[in-house]
Amino acid sequence: MGDSVAAVITRERTSEVDFALIGHQESWRAAADVLAVLRGPQRTPLPDDEIKDILPWIPPRAVCRVEAASIAGKKARGLYVESFIPPDRLEAAYVHENFARVRGAAAYAIEAGAKIVSLGGFSSILIEGNVDQLPERHDTVFTTGNTLTVAFIVQGIQKMCALEGRDIESSTLLIVGATGDVGSGCARYLAPMVRRVLLNARNMERLHSFGAELRAEGVDVETATDLRQFFAEADVVICAASLATPSLLLGRIARDAIVCDAGYPKNLSPRAEMLGAKVFFGGLGQITGGLRFAPDLGRVLNRHPFPDVVHGCLLEGMALALEGRFEPFSQGRGFITPERVEEIGTIAARHGIYLAPLYNADGPLEDGLRARWNGREDEFMGERPSRTVESSF
């Protein structure tokens, strides 16, 4: 293990830890970059086959310290704890193994004295409704971070509609993964704003129950476990399914549909052909007050094309830490209400955490942003960041 990472582990025992972020990498490319930092810049990068052999044996640990700055002048210090869930082991067959990894990462954060812990990516999906199964927490609270994710998704939808001159009130909204925590939160928030709602999910019982809940509130709802039943009706789409790989094929949605891919890993298959559709990556926020890493893993952990962009699930813990509200704001499926979405969005904005610039694999979607575009969406643009990193503070 590199000296800079060893210093992280030493310092976290003696310094205050406001927050911890538990995450994992969605590709072997990203995992290789994190592993290279752990080994130190003086060592030759490992071959891909060796990385795939080694990674599953690495226990969860902190790989860097993180400092988030508020535009209000406050700072919060934390840790990024890598769970080392292998990118090709996100399927249901590995659920017990991955749950154990999340528990191990949670135990690490607790031992480090973190006041609040955000669960990122599949970590929050694994824990949904099972927070009590995490290790004994003492003074540490956990949040899935999904409420702020929902806030950024719906803000992105509203912004894209404005950019495209779309009247959201006349739109038909399709939500894929509608019974999950994020999907149901988006549905509850946007349903009163649109003409019609289409809900898609794999669990028929949950789907029918959720559809009945929205109908009781006067929403025009249709449910289906088979996406093909909706054909070309949807012109606003949110993809929030818990898929192990980008494999979603939407098929015959409206030609000019607005599509938000909010999955981690991303939901849409590279083979998805949606002529004329406006696709953007959703659920992302930007810390305008600044974000610092030590060792400097910024280019490794931020694989987005703009600075200080982070997934909403992780940003929620940082926003709450900056606010001094160490509470389990998001705890599991079904508790995300429009009121809670507005509340966490207001907290985040107070500290300069806003919706990230909208973009997709082809670049920015807003005028005036192309000059700042640097092709950092590595999974799509083919650029690999340097494995040589230096400490930033």
Buried (B, 14 or more C-beta within 10 A) or exposed (E): BBEBBEBBBEBBEEEEBBBBBBBBBBBBBBBBBBBBBBBBBEEEBBEEEEBBEBBBEBEBBBBBBBBBBBBEEBBBBBBBBBBBBBBBBBEEEBBEEBBBBBBBBBBBBBEBBBBBBBBBBBBBBBBBEEBEEBBEBEEBBBBBBBBBBBBBBBBBBBBBBEBEEBEBEEBBBBBBBBBBBBBBBBBBBBBEBBBBBBBBBEEEEBBBEBBEBBBEEEBEBBBBEEBEEBEEBBBBBBBBBBBBBBBBEBEEBBEEBBBBBBBBBBBBBEEBEBEEBBBBBBBBBBBBBBBBBBBBBBBBBBBBBBBBBBBBBBBBBBBBBBBEEBEBBBBBBBBBBBEBBBBBBEBBBBBBBBBBBBBBBEEBBEEEBEEEBEEBBBBBBEEEBEBEBEBBE
